[in-house]
Amino acid sequence: MTSTFPDISISTERLVLRPFDEDDVQALTEMMNDEQVMAWTDVQQPFTEAGARTWITEHAPAERTSGRGLDLAVTEFLTQRLVGVIQLTGTDWHVRSTELSYVVAPWARGEGYASEAALATAQWLFREQKFERIELRTAADNTASQQVAQKIGCISEGVLRNACIARARTPEDGWTEVRTDYIVWSLLPEDIEGVSEELADSGGFGAYSDWN
């Protein structure tokens, strides 16, 4: 039984999910320095080009080869422009489960890219990698991220109280850490049956201002 993810690309109607390369450094840096990404993730402050290059050349490959997870660049099929990031972390190869998270660049929000990329990743995990569970955790006040989870068929399992550290702007235009709850969501193979068709019937992916 395999214990590492393959070095793969996943294509959808509008997107290509692929391994990061050094050409992504500038776009990744700009995306990770966005105010909302800073607020809801633990990305370093500021996120420098050197940090982006280290992530791309060292962190992401190590996550995959160690079996811990997978980092994928989400790009537009037509323009090749970096749309966002899909991350798999905390992978348990015996249980066949992993945690999924997503970030979308500010210019690409409102197009449904997070839900499209997340659903494609889930379908690949269940069908090709034979996974049995995907977990998502969203901060209690991050409604956009929660809408993405609902849209791809996730089931809310409960709340991890006081388990999330988010960030908020200070009057001095700095950042301060604030504690909040995590909402835990799960996705099982049977949960995504018919989700693509339902999204098509409702007008596609672009219904929410999703970002991370």
Summary of the structure (lengths in Angstrom):
residues: 212
radius of gyration: 16.5
end to end distance: 31.9
largest distance: 53.1
contacts: 648
relative contact order: 0.16
helix: 34%
strand: 32%
